[in-house]
Amino acid sequence: MARLGSAGPQSIAQLSEGSPVTRQAITKHLNVLGGAGLVHSEKRGRERIWECDAARLHDAGRFLADVSNRWDDTLGRLKEYVEK
C-alpha cells in the first residue's frame, strides 16, 4: 500500500522489485485489497497495473478513527469503574 500510495500505479513486477515478498504473495494481497475496494487494477498488455483508490482509503481511515475513538471512550469508562 505504501508503495502504491507514494509511487502511483504499478505492476506486480514493479511492486515486487527489491522486496523479499514474492510476486505471488503480492498478487494475493492485492486481490484481497481489491475485494475490499481499496485498490483496483487495469489490464495493460500482458500486465495488470494496480492503483490505490484514494476515496475508499479515506473512508477506511475515517472508519478506523471512529472505531479507535469508541475504544478509547470504552476503555476510559472501564478505567474509571476499576479505579472506584
N, CA, C and O atoms as a GROMACS GRO file, in nm:
protein
  336
    1MET      N    1   0.083  -0.119   0.000
    1MET     CA    2   0.000   0.000   0.000
    1MET      C    3   0.087   0.125   0.000
    1MET      O    4   0.059   0.221  -0.071
    2ALA      N    5   0.194   0.122   0.080
    2ALA     CA    6   0.281   0.239   0.086
    2ALA      C    7   0.343   0.268  -0.050
    2ALA      O    8   0.351   0.384  -0.093
    3ARG      N    9   0.387   0.164  -0.117
    3ARG     CA   10   0.449   0.185  -0.248
    3ARG      C   11   0.348   0.234  -0.352
    3ARG      O   12   0.380   0.320  -0.433
    4LEU      N   13   0.228   0.180  -0.349
    4LEU     CA   14   0.126   0.228  -0.442
    4LEU      C   15   0.087   0.371  -0.411
    4LEU      O   16   0.065   0.452  -0.502
    5GLY      N   17   0.079   0.403  -0.284
    5GLY     CA   18   0.041   0.537  -0.244
    5GLY      C   19   0.145   0.642  -0.277
    5GLY      O   20   0.112   0.755  -0.312
    6SER      N   21   0.271   0.605  -0.264
    6SER     CA   22   0.377   0.704  -0.286
    6SER      C   23   0.426   0.709  -0.430
    6SER      O   24   0.463   0.816  -0.479
    7ALA      N   25   0.428   0.596  -0.499
    7ALA     CA   26   0.484   0.591  -0.634
    7ALA      C   27   0.377   0.586  -0.743
    7ALA      O   28   0.410   0.590  -0.861
    8GLY      N   29   0.252   0.578  -0.706
    8GLY     CA   30   0.146   0.573  -0.806
    8GLY      C   31   0.125   0.434  -0.861
    8GLY      O   32   0.179   0.336  -0.809
    9PRO      N   33   0.046   0.424  -0.968
    9PRO     CA   34   0.012   0.294  -1.026
    9PRO      C   35   0.136   0.215  -1.066
    9PRO      O   36   0.231   0.269  -1.122
   10GLN      N   37   0.132   0.083  -1.036
   10GLN     CA   38   0.245  -0.003  -1.065
   10GLN      C   39   0.199  -0.144  -1.098
   10GLN      O   40   0.090  -0.187  -1.061
   11SER      N   41   0.285  -0.213  -1.169
   11SER     CA   42   0.260  -0.355  -1.200
   11SER      C   43   0.312  -0.441  -1.084
   11SER      O   44   0.381  -0.392  -0.996
   12ILE      N   45   0.277  -0.568  -1.087
   12ILE     CA   46   0.326  -0.662  -0.986
   12ILE      C   47   0.479  -0.668  -0.991
   12ILE      O   48   0.545  -0.672  -0.887
   13ALA      N   49   0.535  -0.668  -1.112
   13ALA     CA   50   0.681  -0.672  -1.126
   13ALA      C   51   0.745  -0.550  -1.058
   13ALA      O   52   0.846  -0.564  -0.989
   14GLN      N   53   0.687  -0.433  -1.077
   14GLN     CA   54   0.740  -0.312  -1.014
   14GLN      C   55   0.724  -0.318  -0.862
   14GLN      O   56   0.815  -0.279  -0.787
   15LEU      N   57   0.610  -0.367  -0.817
   15LEU     CA   58   0.586  -0.374  -0.673
   15LEU      C   59   0.677  -0.475  -0.604
   15LEU      O   60   0.714  -0.456  -0.488
   16SER      N   61   0.712  -0.580  -0.673
   16SER     CA   62   0.795  -0.684  -0.610
   16SER      C   63   0.944  -0.654  -0.621
   16SER      O   64   1.026  -0.718  -0.554
   17GLU      N   65   0.981  -0.557  -0.703
   17GLU     CA   66   1.122  -0.522  -0.724
   17GLU      C   67   1.186  -0.479  -0.591
   17GLU      O   68   1.140  -0.386  -0.526
   18GLY      N   69   1.293  -0.548  -0.553
   18GLY     CA   70   1.364  -0.514  -0.430
   18GLY      C   71   1.295  -0.556  -0.302
   18GLY      O   72   1.337  -0.517  -0.193
   19SER      N   73   1.190  -0.634  -0.314
   19SER     CA   74   1.113  -0.677  -0.197
   19SER      C   75   1.139  -0.824  -0.169
   19SER      O   76   1.154  -0.904  -0.262
   20PRO      N   77   1.145  -0.861  -0.041
   20PRO     CA   78   1.161  -1.003  -0.010
   20PRO      C   79   1.031  -1.082  -0.030
   20PRO      O   80   1.031  -1.205  -0.021
   21VAL      N   81   0.923  -1.012  -0.057
   21VAL     CA   82   0.792  -1.076  -0.075
   21VAL      C   83   0.779  -1.122  -0.220
   21VAL      O   84   0.815  -1.049  -0.312
   22THR      N   85   0.728  -1.241  -0.240
   22THR     CA   86   0.715  -1.297  -0.375
   22THR      C   87   0.604  -1.226  -0.453
   22THR      O   88   0.515  -1.164  -0.396
   23ARG      N   89   0.614  -1.239  -0.584
   23ARG     CA   90   0.509  -1.182  -0.671
   23ARG      C   91   0.374  -1.245  -0.641
   23ARG      O   92   0.271  -1.178  -0.641
   24GLN      N   93   0.376  -1.377  -0.615
   24GLN     CA   94   0.250  -1.447  -0.584
   24GLN      C   95   0.187  -1.391  -0.456
   24GLN      O   96   0.065  -1.372  -0.450
   25ALA      N   97   0.269  -1.364  -0.355
   25ALA     CA   98   0.216  -1.310  -0.230
   25ALA      C   99   0.162  -1.169  -0.251
   25ALA      O  100   0.056  -1.134  -0.197
   26ILE      N  101   0.233  -1.089  -0.328
   26ILE     CA  102   0.186  -0.953  -0.357
   26ILE      C  103   0.054  -0.957  -0.433
   26ILE      O  104  -0.038  -0.880  -0.404
   27THR      N  105   0.046  -1.047  -0.530
   27THR     CA  106  -0.079  -1.062  -0.606
   27THR      C  107  -0.194  -1.101  -0.515
   27THR      O  108  -0.304  -1.048  -0.526
   28LYS      N  109  -0.168  -1.194  -0.426
   28LYS     CA  110  -0.272  -1.238  -0.333
   28LYS      C  111  -0.320  -1.121  -0.245
   28LYS      O  112  -0.440  -1.103  -0.226
   29HIS      N  113  -0.226  -1.044  -0.193
   29HIS     CA  114  -0.262  -0.929  -0.109
   29HIS      C  115  -0.341  -0.825  -0.189
   29HIS      O  116  -0.439  -0.770  -0.140
   30LEU      N  117  -0.297  -0.798  -0.311
   30LEU     CA  118  -0.368  -0.700  -0.394
   30LEU      C  119  -0.509  -0.747  -0.427
   30LEU      O  120  -0.602  -0.666  -0.432
   31ASN      N  121  -0.527  -0.875  -0.449
   31ASN     CA  122  -0.661  -0.927  -0.476
   31ASN      C  123  -0.753  -0.910  -0.354
   31ASN      O  124  -0.871  -0.878  -0.370
   32VAL      N  125  -0.699  -0.931  -0.235
   32VAL     CA  126  -0.778  -0.910  -0.114
   32VAL      C  127  -0.813  -0.762  -0.099
   32VAL      O  128  -0.927  -0.726  -0.070
   33LEU      N  129  -0.712  -0.676  -0.118
   33LEU     CA  130  -0.736  -0.532  -0.109
   33LEU      C  131  -0.834  -0.486  -0.217
   33LEU      O  132  -0.916  -0.397  -0.194
   34GLY      N  133  -0.825  -0.547  -0.334
   34GLY     CA  134  -0.919  -0.516  -0.442
   34GLY      C  135  -1.060  -0.556  -0.406
   34GLY      O  136  -1.156  -0.485  -0.435
   35GLY      N  137  -1.074  -0.673  -0.341
   35GLY     CA  138  -1.206  -0.718  -0.296
   35GLY      C  139  -1.267  -0.624  -0.193
   35GLY      O  140  -1.389  -0.612  -0.184
   36ALA      N  141  -1.182  -0.558  -0.117
   36ALA     CA  142  -1.229  -0.461  -0.018
   36ALA      C  143  -1.251  -0.323  -0.080
   36ALA      O  144  -1.298  -0.231  -0.013
   37GLY      N  145  -1.216  -0.309  -0.208
   37GLY     CA  146  -1.236  -0.181  -0.276
   37GLY      C  147  -1.127  -0.078  -0.249
   37GLY      O  148  -1.145   0.039  -0.281
   38LEU      N  149  -1.015  -0.120  -0.190
   38LEU     CA  150  -0.909  -0.024  -0.156
   38LEU      C  151  -0.810  -0.003  -0.271
   38LEU      O  152  -0.742   0.100  -0.275
   39VAL      N  153  -0.802  -0.097  -0.362
   39VAL     CA  154  -0.719  -0.084  -0.482
   39VAL      C  155  -0.799  -0.136  -0.600
   39VAL      O  156  -0.895  -0.211  -0.584
   40HIS      N  157  -0.757  -0.097  -0.719
   40HIS     CA  158  -0.817  -0.153  -0.840
   40HIS      C  159  -0.707  -0.167  -0.945
   40HIS      O  160  -0.601  -0.106  -0.935
   41SER      N  161  -0.734  -0.249  -1.044
   41SER     CA  162  -0.633  -0.273  -1.146
   41SER      C  163  -0.692  -0.253  -1.284
   41SER      O  164  -0.814  -0.255  -1.305
   42GLU      N  165  -0.600  -0.235  -1.377
   42GLU     CA  166  -0.637  -0.219  -1.517
   42GLU      C  167  -0.538  -0.303  -1.598
   42GLU      O  168  -0.418  -0.298  -1.575
   43LYS      N  169  -0.590  -0.378  -1.691
   43LYS     CA  170  -0.504  -0.463  -1.773
   43LYS      C  171  -0.444  -0.377  -1.885
   43LYS      O  172  -0.515  -0.311  -1.960
   44ARG      N  173  -0.311  -0.381  -1.892
   44ARG     CA  174  -0.238  -0.311  -1.999
   44ARG      C  175  -0.143  -0.412  -2.062
   44ARG      O  176  -0.041  -0.449  -2.004
   45GLY      N  177  -0.179  -0.456  -2.181
   45GLY     CA  178  -0.099  -0.560  -2.246
   45GLY      C  179  -0.107  -0.688  -2.166
   45GLY      O  180  -0.216  -0.739  -2.139
   46ARG      N  181   0.011  -0.742  -2.128
   46ARG     CA  182   0.014  -0.865  -2.050
   46ARG      C  183   0.016  -0.839  -1.901
   46ARG      O  184   0.013  -0.934  -1.822
   47GLU      N  185   0.021  -0.715  -1.859
   47GLU     CA  186   0.032  -0.682  -1.717
   47GLU      C  187  -0.095  -0.619  -1.662
   47GLU      O  188  -0.178  -0.566  -1.735
   48ARG      N  189  -0.108  -0.628  -1.532
   48ARG     CA  190  -0.212  -0.556  -1.461
   48ARG      C  191  -0.143  -0.443  -1.388
   48ARG      O  192  -0.041  -0.464  -1.321
   49ILE      N  193  -0.198  -0.323  -1.400
   49ILE     CA  194  -0.144  -0.207  -1.331
   49ILE      C  195  -0.238  -0.177  -1.215
   49ILE      O  196  -0.358  -0.158  -1.233
   50TRP      N  197  -0.181  -0.175  -1.095
   50TRP     CA  198  -0.260  -0.159  -0.972
   50TRP      C  199  -0.249  -0.016  -0.921
   50TRP      O  200  -0.145   0.049  -0.932
   51GLU      N  201  -0.360   0.033  -0.863
   51GLU     CA  202  -0.365   0.170  -0.813
   51GLU      C  203  -0.452   0.176  -0.688
   51GLU      O  204  -0.553   0.105  -0.678
   52CYS      N  205  -0.412   0.261  -0.595
   52CYS     CA  206  -0.494   0.282  -0.474
   52CYS      C  207  -0.619   0.359  -0.510
   52CYS      O  208  -0.618   0.440  -0.603
   53ASP      N  209  -0.725   0.333  -0.439
   53ASP     CA  210  -0.848   0.411  -0.453
   53ASP      C  211  -0.850   0.508  -0.336
   53ASP      O  212  -0.889   0.472  -0.225
   54ALA      N  213  -0.806   0.632  -0.361
   54ALA     CA  214  -0.787   0.732  -0.255
   54ALA      C  215  -0.916   0.758  -0.176
   54ALA      O  216  -0.911   0.772  -0.054
   55ALA      N  217  -1.029   0.764  -0.243
   55ALA     CA  218  -1.155   0.791  -0.173
   55ALA      C  219  -1.188   0.678  -0.076
   55ALA      O  220  -1.229   0.703   0.037
   56ARG      N  221  -1.171   0.554  -0.121
   56ARG     CA  222  -1.201   0.439  -0.033
   56ARG      C  223  -1.102   0.432   0.083
   56ARG      O  224  -1.140   0.396   0.194
   57LEU      N  225  -0.975   0.467   0.058
   57LEU     CA  226  -0.876   0.469   0.167
   57LEU      C  227  -0.912   0.575   0.270
   57LEU      O  228  -0.897   0.554   0.390
   58HIS      N  229  -0.959   0.689   0.221
   58HIS     CA  230  -1.002   0.796   0.312
   58HIS      C  231  -1.121   0.748   0.397
   58HIS      O  232  -1.124   0.770   0.518
   59ASP      N  233  -1.217   0.682   0.333
   59ASP     CA  234  -1.332   0.627   0.405
   59ASP      C  235  -1.287   0.526   0.511
   59ASP      O  236  -1.336   0.527   0.623
   60ALA      N  237  -1.193   0.438   0.473
   60ALA     CA  238  -1.142   0.338   0.567
   60ALA      C  239  -1.071   0.406   0.684
   60ALA      O  240  -1.086   0.363   0.798
   61GLY      N  241  -0.995   0.510   0.656
   61GLY     CA  242  -0.926   0.583   0.763
   61GLY      C  243  -1.024   0.647   0.860
   61GLY      O  244  -1.003   0.642   0.981
   62ARG      N  245  -1.130   0.706   0.806
   62ARG     CA  246  -1.234   0.765   0.893
   62ARG      C  247  -1.301   0.658   0.978
   62ARG      O  248  -1.325   0.679   1.097
   63PHE      N  249  -1.332   0.544   0.918
   63PHE     CA  250  -1.394   0.434   0.992
   63PHE      C  251  -1.304   0.386   1.105
   63PHE      O  252  -1.349   0.369   1.218
   64LEU      N  253  -1.175   0.366   1.073
   64LEU     CA  254  -1.081   0.319   1.176
   64LEU      C  255  -1.063   0.422   1.287
   64LEU      O  256  -1.049   0.386   1.404
   65ALA      N  257  -1.063   0.550   1.252
   65ALA     CA  258  -1.052   0.655   1.354
   65ALA      C  259  -1.175   0.653   1.445
   65ALA      O  260  -1.163   0.672   1.566
   66ASP      N  261  -1.293   0.630   1.387
   66ASP     CA  262  -1.416   0.622   1.466
   66ASP      C  263  -1.412   0.503   1.561
   66ASP      O  264  -1.448   0.516   1.678
   67VAL      N  265  -1.369   0.388   1.512
   67VAL     CA  266  -1.357   0.268   1.596
   67VAL      C  267  -1.257   0.294   1.709
   67VAL      O  268  -1.281   0.258   1.824
   68SER      N  269  -1.146   0.356   1.676
   68SER     CA  270  -1.044   0.388   1.776
   68SER      C  271  -1.099   0.480   1.884
   68SER      O  272  -1.074   0.459   2.003
   69ASN      N  273  -1.173   0.581   1.844
   69ASN     CA  274  -1.233   0.674   1.941
   69ASN      C  275  -1.332   0.603   2.033
   69ASN      O  276  -1.337   0.629   2.153
   70ARG      N  277  -1.412   0.513   1.975
   70ARG     CA  278  -1.507   0.439   2.059
   70ARG      C  279  -1.434   0.350   2.159
   70ARG      O  280  -1.476   0.340   2.274
   71TRP      N  281  -1.326   0.284   2.116
   71TRP     CA  282  -1.248   0.201   2.209
   71TRP      C  283  -1.186   0.288   2.318
   71TRP      O  284  -1.185   0.249   2.434
   72ASP      N  285  -1.134   0.405   2.281
   72ASP     CA  286  -1.076   0.496   2.381
   72ASP      C  287  -1.181   0.534   2.486
   72ASP      O  288  -1.152   0.534   2.605
   73ASP      N  289  -1.302   0.566   2.440
   73ASP     CA  290  -1.411   0.601   2.532
   73ASP      C  291  -1.446   0.483   2.623
   73ASP      O  292  -1.460   0.500   2.745
   74THR      N  293  -1.459   0.366   2.564
   74THR     CA  294  -1.494   0.247   2.641
   74THR      C  295  -1.387   0.214   2.744
   74THR      O  296  -1.418   0.185   2.860
   75LEU      N  297  -1.261   0.218   2.702
   75LEU     CA  298  -1.152   0.189   2.796
   75LEU      C  299  -1.142   0.295   2.904
   75LEU      O  300  -1.107   0.264   3.018
   76GLY      N  301  -1.173   0.419   2.871
   76GLY     CA  302  -1.175   0.526   2.971
   76GLY      C  303  -1.282   0.500   3.077
   76GLY      O  304  -1.257   0.519   3.196
   77ARG      N  305  -1.399   0.458   3.033
   77ARG     CA  306  -1.507   0.426   3.129
   77ARG      C  307  -1.470   0.306   3.216
   77ARG      O  308  -1.497   0.305   3.336
   78LEU      N  309  -1.407   0.206   3.154
   78LEU     CA  310  -1.362   0.088   3.230
   78LEU      C  311  -1.259   0.128   3.334
   78LEU      O  312  -1.265   0.080   3.447
   79LYS      N  313  -1.167   0.213   3.297
   79LYS     CA  314  -1.064   0.260   3.391
   79LYS      C  315  -1.127   0.332   3.509
   79LYS      O  316  -1.089   0.308   3.623
   80GLU      N  317  -1.222   0.420   3.481
   80GLU     CA  318  -1.292   0.492   3.588
   80GLU      C  319  -1.361   0.392   3.681
   80GLU      O  320  -1.352   0.406   3.803
   81TYR      N  321  -1.429   0.294   3.626
   81TYR     CA  322  -1.501   0.194   3.704
   81TYR      C  323  -1.406   0.116   3.793
   81TYR      O  324  -1.432   0.096   3.912
   82VAL      N  325  -1.296   0.071   3.736
   82VAL     CA  326  -1.200  -0.011   3.809
   82VAL      C  327  -1.132   0.069   3.921
   82VAL      O  328  -1.105   0.015   4.028
   83GLU      N  329  -1.105   0.196   3.897
   83GLU     CA  330  -1.036   0.279   3.995
   83GLU      C  331  -1.127   0.325   4.108
   83GLU      O  332  -1.078   0.377   4.208
   84LYS      N  333  -1.258   0.307   4.095
   84LYS     CA  334  -1.351   0.350   4.202
   84LYS      C  335  -1.351   0.253   4.315
   84LYS      O  336  -1.423   0.273   4.413
   0.00000   0.00000   0.00000
